Amino acid sequence: LIQDGYKEVTLLGQNIDAYGRDMVPKRKFSDLIRTIGSLDGLKRLRFVTSHPRYMSMGVIDAVAETPTACHAFHIPFQSGSNG
């Protein structure tokens, strides 16, 4: 994508930060952020949607340490009704 002139990548998934938990060996979403975020020519890296269950300090640290990662977290909050 970068070679084709794209400057921004958005990682999209229902629970994107659960990435790698089903792989053998297991992978971490924070490592994916760092790997993609370090690609030459990439200007911005975004991801949606984070699930509060899988949010970790590792993900927060990866965003803070990766210059191309946008400092925004899209975390859904849902409510329900018993009525």
ChimeraX attribute file (.defattr): number of C-alpha atoms within 10 A of each C-alpha:
attribute: neighborCount
match mode: 1-to-1
recipient: residues
	/A:1	10
	/A:2	13
	/A:3	9
	/A:4	6
	/A:5	9
	/A:6	12
	/A:7	14
	/A:8	16
	/A:9	18
	/A:10	11
	/A:11	14
	/A:12	13
	/A:13	14
	/A:14	10
	/A:15	16
	/A:16	17
	/A:17	26
	/A:18	17
	/A:19	17
	/A:20	16
	/A:21	12
	/A:22	9
	/A:23	9
	/A:24	7
	/A:25	7
	/A:26	10
	/A:27	14
	/A:28	15
	/A:29	21
	/A:30	20
	/A:31	15
	/A:32	17
	/A:33	22
	/A:34	20
	/A:35	12
	/A:36	17
	/A:37	25
	/A:38	16
	/A:39	11
	/A:40	9
	/A:41	15
	/A:42	19
	/A:43	17
	/A:44	17
	/A:45	22
	/A:46	20
	/A:47	18
	/A:48	18
	/A:49	17
	/A:50	19
	/A:51	17
	/A:52	13
	/A:53	9
	/A:54	14
	/A:55	18
	/A:56	13
	/A:57	10
	/A:58	13
	/A:59	19
	/A:60	14
	/A:61	12
	/A:62	20
	/A:63	22
	/A:64	13
	/A:65	13
	/A:66	18
	/A:67	15
	/A:68	23
	/A:69	24
	/A:70	15
	/A:71	12
	/A:72	11
	/A:73	14
	/A:74	12
	/A:75	13
	/A:76	10
	/A:77	7
	/A:78	5
	/A:79	4
	/A:80	5
	/A:81	4
	/A:82	3
	/A:83	3
